[in-house]
Amino acid sequence: MITISFDPNLLQLGPIIVGWHGLFSALAVLVGVAVGLREAVARGVSEDDVYTIAMVSVPAGIVGARLFHVVDFLDFYRANPVQTVLLTEGGLSVYGGIVGGVVAGALYIWWRRL
């Protein structure tokens, strides 16, 4: 058995708990948007379009991550349907986040003909 000797929660502000996973996920999104912005502007895409793509892709990635997780554990969520929408109870899929974000971003790019 592996024992992890540090607290997975970075800090607590009243009812809000900020965990290490959340902190590094947010940093990854910020770095991804910054790198994407630099590359897109170098290719002639407006900053406004890049930020709009991010505003579409990030929530879609969260929805995709949860959806893939729910499908993966479908028996549990059929028996506990209320748990499906409780993101604070855990359960996100990396693959679902990637698929959801990429599909939403690609649809926006197609719609705007970028």
Secondary structure, DSSP 8 states (H G I E B T S, - for coil): -----S-SEEEEETTEEEEHHHHHHHHHHHHHHHHHHHHHHHTT--HHHHHHHHHHHHHHHHHHHHHHHHHHTHHHHHH-GGGGG-GGG----HHHHHHHHHHHHHHHHHHHT-
